[in-house]
Amino acid sequence: HVCEGKYPYSIEHELTFFKRQGETYERFEETHYQRTFAIEEYIQMLEDVGFKILEISADFLDQAPTEESERIIFVAQK
């Protein structure tokens, strides 16, 4: 189950796992919390600690991020 988290750009995942134990399965559950930030915030954080942004792309492709991008890749140098 995935739901919106309590912070902007955050989600919570409720996961159920089954681990085989011989002839039976052991069930266990975990909740994963994910949070990200706006691209501008990442740029500011990187620059604040002395990094120079060389490139920003999306989804392991040579293209600029969009609202639909799932992963933003930052190439930075210190």
PADRENZA-30582 format. One record per residue: residue in three letters; residue number from 0; y, z, x of N, C-alpha, C, CB in turn. Coordinates in steps of 0.05 Angstrom, whole numbers. Each point is the difference from the previous one (the first is absolute). Glycine has a CB too. Layout:
<rs>
 residuo num   n.c2   n.c3   n.c1  ca.c2  ca.c3  ca.c1   c.c2   c.c3   c.c1  cb.c2  cb.c3  cb.c1
     ALA NUM      Y      Z      X      Y      Z      X      Y      Z      X      Y      Z      X
...
</rs>
This chain:
<rs>
 residuo num   n.c2   n.c3   n.c1  ca.c2  ca.c3  ca.c1   c.c2   c.c3   c.c1  cb.c2  cb.c3  cb.c1
     HIS   0    -23      0     17     23      0    -17     25      0     18    -25     24    -37
     VAL   1     44    -41     31     24     -2     15     24      5    -18    -21    -33     32
     CYS   2     39     50    -24     24      6    -16     24      2     18    -28     23    -35
     GLU   3     51    -26     22     26      2     14      3     28     11     21    -36    -29
     GLY   4    -12     38     54      4     26     12     26     13     -8    -26    -16     38
     LYS   5     32     40    -27     24     14     -8     25     -9     14    -29     38    -10
     TYR   6     26    -55     32     22     -9     15      3    -31     -4     -6     38     34
     PRO   7     30    -49    -30      3    -29     -1    -19    -13     20     49      5    -15
     TYR   8    -60    -27      9    -18    -15     17    -25     16      7     40    -24     19
     SER   9    -50     40    -37    -24     15      6    -21     -3    -22     27     33     26
     ILE  10    -52    -30    -19    -22     -1    -19    -21     21      8      8    -50     -9
     GLU  11    -24     57    -11    -22     18      5    -26    -14     -9     30     41     -7
     HIS  12    -50    -39     24    -27    -11     -6    -19     23     -4     10    -42     28
     GLU  13    -24     42    -50    -22     19     -4    -26    -16      4     27     29    -33
     LEU  14    -42    -21     53    -24    -15      8    -25     17     -3     28    -26     32
     THR  15    -50     14    -41    -25     13     -1    -20    -15     17      9     16    -47
     PHE  16    -23     -1     64    -19    -12     19    -28     11     -6     36     -5     35
     PHE  17    -56    -11    -29    -28      9     -2    -13     -5     27     -2    -10    -50
     LYS  18     -8     31     63    -13     -2     26    -30      4     -4     42     16     24
     ARG  19    -57    -35    -15    -29      3     -3    -11     22     17     -3    -49    -10
     GLN  20    -13     66     -3    -14     23     13    -30     -3     -7     42     30     -2
     GLY  21    -56    -45     18    -28     -5     -6     -4    -16    -25    -11     43     23
     GLU  22     -1    -30    -43     -6    -13    -26     23      3    -20    -49      7      8
     THR  23     69     11     -2     22      5    -18     26     -7     13    -27     37    -22
     TYR  24     48    -33      6     27     -5     10     17     25     -3     -4    -49    -12
     GLU  25     21     54     32     19     22     -1     27    -12     -9    -24     27     36
     ARG  26     36    -16    -56     25    -10    -11     23     18     11    -22    -18    -42
     PHE  27     43      5     51     24     15      8     25    -17     -7    -26     23     37
     GLU  28     48     -8    -40     25    -13     -9     22      6     20    -15      3    -48
     GLU  29     33    -21     50     24      3     17     24    -11    -15    -29     -3     42
     THR  30     52     14    -36     25    -11     -9     15     -9     25      1     29    -42
     HIS  31      8    -54     42     15    -11     23     29     -5    -10    -41    -21     21
     TYR  32     60     30     -5     28     -3     -6     12    -20     19      3     47    -18
     GLN  33     10    -68      8     13    -20     17     29     -1     -7    -43    -26      4
     ARG  34     59     24     17     29     -2     -5     11    -20     21      3     47    -19
     THR  35     15    -63     10     14    -18     18     30      2     -5    -40    -32      2
     PHE  36     55     16     12     29      1     -3     10    -29     -2      3     44     26
     ALA  37     22    -47    -33     13    -26     -1      2    -11     29     26     13    -42
     ILE  38    -27    -39     45      1    -13     26     24     10     16    -23    -41    -19
     GLU  39     46     43      5     25      9     14     -3     28     12     26    -28    -32
     GLU  40    -42     45     19     -4     27     11    -17     -1     25      3     19    -46
     TYR  41    -24    -36     46    -16     -3     25     17    -11     23    -41     -8    -29
     ILE  42     58    -12     23     17    -11     20     18     22     12     -1    -45    -23
     GLN  43     13     60      5     18     22      9    -15     21     17     29     -8    -41
     MET  44    -53     16     32    -16     20     14     -7    -11     28    -18     18    -43
     LEU  45      9    -43     45     -7    -11     26     24     -2     18    -36    -26    -22
     GLU  46     59     17     12     24     -2     16     10     27      9     12    -42    -24
     ASP  47    -14     62      6      9     27      6    -15     12     25     11      6    -49
     VAL  48    -36    -15     53    -15     11     23     -2    -20     23    -27     28    -32
     GLY  49     45    -48     31      3    -18     23    -15    -25      0      8     40     24
     PHE  50    -20    -48    -46    -14    -25     -1     18    -23     -8    -42     24    -11
     LYS  51     36    -48     21     13    -24     -8    -19    -16    -17     29     -1     42
     ILE  52    -21     -7    -65    -17    -16    -18     -2    -29     10     12     30    -40
     LEU  53    -36    -39     45     -3    -28     10     -8    -18    -23    -13     17     44
     GLU  54     -3     -7    -63     -9    -17    -22    -10     17    -23    -13    -35     33
     ILE  55     17     25    -57    -11     13    -24    -14    -22    -16     36     37     -1
     SER  56    -61    -33     -6    -15    -20    -15    -17     15    -21     -1    -33     39
     ALA  57    -14     17    -55    -15     12    -22    -29    -10     -1     42      4    -25
     ASP  58    -60     14     18    -27     -7     -6    -15    -16     21     14      0    -47
     PHE  59     -8      6     73    -13    -13     23      5    -30      0    -34     36      0
     LEU  60     55    -45    -13      8    -28      0     27     -3     13    -27     -8    -42
     ASP  61     33    -16     50     26     -5     13     21     -6    -22    -23    -17     42
     GLN  62     28     37    -59     19     -3    -21     15     26     -5    -29    -36    -21
     ALA  63     53     34      9     16     23     -5    -11     16    -23     40    -24     16
     PRO  64    -36     50    -16    -10     17    -23     14     -7    -26    -10     37     32
     THR  65     -5    -34    -54     11     -3    -27     -7     25    -15     -5    -51      1
     GLU  66     14     53    -26     -7     23    -17    -30      2     -5     45     -4    -22
     GLU  67    -60    -18     24    -28     -1     -5    -17      5     25      9    -31    -37
     SER  68      4     33     61    -15      4     25    -15     27     -1     34    -28     25
     GLU  69    -58     28    -15    -16     24      1      2     15     26    -31    -22    -31
     ARG  70     37      8     53      3     12     26     24    -12     15    -50      9      2
     ILE  71     66      9      9     23     -9     15     -6      6     29     33      7    -38
     ILE  72    -31    -27     56     -6      3     28     26      1     16    -44    -24     -5
     PHE  73     49     45     21     23      2     17     -8     -4     29     23     31    -33
     VAL  74    -10    -49     47     -4     -2     29     26     11     12    -31    -41     -3
     ALA  75     28     62     19     23     14     11     -5      5     30     11     21    -45
     GLN  76     10    -18     60     -2      5     29     19     22      7    -13    -48      9
     LYS  77      3     65     10     17     22      9      7     -4     29    -21     32    -33
</rs>
